[in-house]
């Protein structure tokens, strides 16, 4: 549940920050008449994201067992690729996200209402689709009932609340450090999703080696024990992985974490960016 809470929080906070920056910029520049098109684009992105998640859930339930495993395994690998790209991208651009979004918004304002809707839709929709895909694959890899989905929803709710507090000026955090450490934890979660996705492909018959186990410590760490459930929920730990799963987990996790936390060229880190949304509650408020 914690892993899915982290996914919902990390992904949802990116979308919340984007919304916060877009709305605050329009209010500060006295362009409140442009708020309805932006909210329309944001609403459409949210509906699309939930619709995509529902399509994955209910569409896959109509498939045969092997087809479900093949679909789940394939989408797990796609999700890992997208999340890995996203955490590296956010770490690189977090300091410049505000300026980048404001530049896109200025261009959209010059083009008209439709461009505003499209800009808001694309800015939030990308995050929403990534979140829906990664949450779905994480839930599929868990056998803990509805708790993973509840964890993801709690993470999204927390992200929305934090986004509102950012806008009101009530919360200031070091964004660079936040996205670095949560990104590192998300890489660990993604490693587990990758391993489980490969297991799904093995069960579907797309990849061999299903019975070639690296080890089996089910008697030491029973999957239904509280600590087995905890390890499963946080790290997607499996007490009886195949050789392919274990090799893929190490091959992904070690170099990804190394390059993610490595400082390029050994240079000193730049001054950390902090959230300082505008306007605050004491000045202007968007409706």
Steps between C-alpha positions, in 0.01 A plus 500: 500500500787738580653451156172589332455797734845618390404460134180699546677770703801537270307497174205696635723771644654564159154556353399715799807719460426545131143608578626731778748671267249542215225645720730724706659644187165590345378660824822695554498630143135608540368259236219341700284481187737225380440281807189312368680361190792389718268327747322337204828355375594383850159337550522323164846367592371363832204331329731349237736366768224333701343369179833351393538330839145362481563374146811316616319345797172396341637432154763258628240309707338373178822335380618143552752432777798487264384812317464682833850397602642606162324837515594561864863404440534713189339807657712455814815530292358803316407658834849445639649668193267800528554543874877472463498767231268715712712497817815593304311770309349651813831504682659683208220751438347554847695824543372639169146355498331828590670700224436226244127479578459877504667520159255244359209684658607833348514338158156344552350831614618659178333224294159504667259295715549164326876521546449565873282190535750288308798632700336424836377163374841387376687635805282309747394210275852367456542470876153348537553228239839406648342483845208284382730256321751466783233470771319233296814295448592537869152387606514204259829387652344495847267238645396718792145571386395862464761640743753594227232703319398664829864588563532659155180701548619622842825610336308693233279667762810601698654642181189708429500638856871585477445666164227718650725590794782589258265735316386665821861551605457287813766242411856540374715194427830436328371361170840382379553282807139382507505379140847350542418282801148404397635432151761265646233314697283483189790341309508225766125447457545494121765228537243281674238576234752403230575168669131424542429599140759250378338235720166576330662454158649171619156382612357608164758283326668791324825444690642174631657417834186507716612199702864608520493659847791706631404404857194420708476638855123472530540298820715779654296794369147370436317721248193514727696607809486864616866556410462319169200718421696811603796411276263420216310826541810723515753325276288247305716240674450140387642212712535270198619706198618342181859547385379739227308714750796528736749582223266758346438661842873544564573605141237775522534616859877533547589714194175701515554603862867572430430737211199653678694603811829574326597865467602569141868587470537513877374859494348667797123490513326820404299686764188298568170622362222559746130522445389860527165506321340826410271654599448427869171493683555855626514648152299329224288188473391307193141395459 
